Amino acid sequence: MNPNHDQYLAAVAHARRIVERHRAAGWAAYLPDMQPAPGAVIAWMRDHAASFRDETLARCGHITSLSAPAFVIGREPNVLLCGACLQVKTDELAAGFASAVDGADCDLCGVRASELNMCAFNSGAVVFRGFACDPCLAPNPFVRTA
């Protein structure tokens, strides 16, 4: 048994539980084996997977391995954050949204919207969190759900 591999698998399971909690709290949260994701979310996933492959993600100084879930937020898609740094960024974003008069930009398509939905998905031990407009979260018409 490889302890590093075991720690990674535990982090993957934990990341999935985080997404499941987001889903239970009313977020648009996507788990590949539960329901098909909208096309815009799939494209977002694909973009982030590419940044992992070519190692273009910066990391906060607290992440030395993926033995615990790490996070990426839509506002800073090329930065991998630990849980503590995620909380700091979330507080900063909340303050920015509270002061926004004319809405905010969707993390998926960039269009300004008066209301955005919180969305999340995981890829391995990384949880992606962002804000998406209604059109980006519309069901994918090319995927059968029944």
C-alpha positions in Angstrom: 0.0 0.0 0.0 1.2 3.5 -0.9 0.3 6.0 1.9 0.5 8.9 -0.6 -2.0 7.2 -2.9 -4.3 6.4 0.1 -4.1 10.1 1.2 -5.0 11.2 -2.3 -8.0 8.8 -2.5 -9.2 10.1 0.9 -8.9 13.7 -0.5 -10.9 12.7 -3.6 -13.7 11.3 -1.4 -13.6 14.4 0.8 -13.8 16.7 -2.3 -16.9 14.7 -3.5 -18.5 15.1 -0.1 -17.9 18.9 -0.3 -19.7 19.0 -3.6 -22.5 16.9 -2.3 -22.9 19.3 0.6 -23.0 22.3 -1.8 -25.7 20.4 -3.8 -27.7 19.8 -0.6 -27.4 23.5 0.2 -29.0 24.4 -3.1 -26.0 25.0 -5.3 -25.8 23.9 -8.9 -23.4 21.1 -8.0 -22.3 18.5 -10.5 -21.0 15.0 -9.9 -20.4 13.0 -13.1 -22.2 9.9 -11.9 -25.3 11.7 -10.6 -26.5 13.9 -13.5 -25.2 15.3 -16.7 -23.7 18.8 -16.5 -24.7 21.7 -18.7 -22.4 22.3 -21.7 -20.9 25.5 -20.2 -19.9 23.6 -17.1 -18.4 20.7 -19.2 -16.3 23.3 -21.1 -15.2 24.9 -17.8 -14.2 21.5 -16.5 -12.3 20.8 -19.7 -10.4 24.1 -19.5 -9.4 23.5 -15.9 -8.3 19.9 -16.7 -6.0 21.3 -19.4 -4.4 23.8 -17.0 -3.6 20.9 -14.7 -2.0 18.9 -17.5 0.2 21.7 -18.6 0.8 22.8 -15.0 -0.2 26.5 -15.5 -1.9 26.7 -12.1 -0.3 28.7 -9.4 -0.7 27.4 -5.8 -1.1 29.1 -2.5 1.9 28.5 -0.3 0.0 26.0 1.9 -0.4 23.3 -0.8 2.5 20.9 -1.0 0.5 17.9 -2.2 -3.1 16.9 -2.8 -3.5 14.9 0.4 -6.5 17.2 1.3 -9.0 18.8 -1.0 -7.8 21.9 -2.9 -10.0 24.6 -4.4 -10.2 26.7 -7.6 -12.6 29.7 -7.8 -14.0 31.0 -11.0 -12.8 34.5 -10.4 -9.2 33.3 -10.2 -9.2 30.1 -12.3 -5.5 29.7 -12.5 -4.8 29.6 -8.7 -5.1 26.4 -6.6 -6.1 27.3 -3.0 -6.2 25.5 0.4 -9.3 25.7 2.5 -8.1 28.7 4.6 -7.1 30.7 1.6 -10.4 29.8 -0.1 -12.2 31.3 2.9 -10.3 34.6 2.6 -11.1 34.8 -1.1 -14.7 33.9 -0.5 -15.0 36.8 2.0 -13.4 39.2 -0.5 -15.8 38.1 -3.2 -18.8 38.4 -0.9 -17.8 42.0 -0.1 -17.4 42.8 -3.8 -20.8 41.3 -4.6 -22.5 43.2 -1.8 -21.2 46.5 -3.2 -22.1 45.7 -6.9 -25.0 47.8 -8.1 -25.4 46.4 -11.6 -24.8 42.7 -11.1 -21.6 40.7 -11.6 -20.0 38.7 -14.4 -20.7 35.0 -14.9 -17.5 32.9 -14.3 -18.4 30.6 -17.2 -19.3 33.0 -20.0 -18.3 36.4 -18.7 -21.7 38.0 -19.3 -22.9 40.5 -16.7 -26.0 39.3 -14.9 -28.2 40.7 -12.2 -28.4 37.3 -10.5 -25.9 34.5 -10.4 -26.1 30.9 -9.2 -23.4 29.3 -7.1 -22.0 26.2 -8.8 -19.5 23.5 -8.0 -17.9 20.4 -9.3 -14.9 18.3 -8.4 -12.2 16.8 -10.5 -10.3 14.4 -8.3 -9.2 16.1 -5.1 -9.9 19.6 -6.5 -13.2 21.4 -5.9 -14.1 24.1 -8.5 -16.5 26.8 -7.2 -17.9 29.7 -9.1 -20.9 31.8 -10.0 -22.9 31.1 -13.2 -25.8 32.8 -15.0 -29.0 30.9 -15.8 -28.3 30.3 -19.5 -24.9 28.7 -18.6 -26.7 26.3 -16.2 -29.5 25.4 -18.7 -29.6 21.6 -19.2 -27.5 20.2 -22.0 -30.0 19.5 -24.8 -27.7 16.8 -26.3 -27.6 14.6 -23.2 -30.4 12.2 -22.4 -31.4 12.4 -18.7 -33.9 9.5 -18.5 
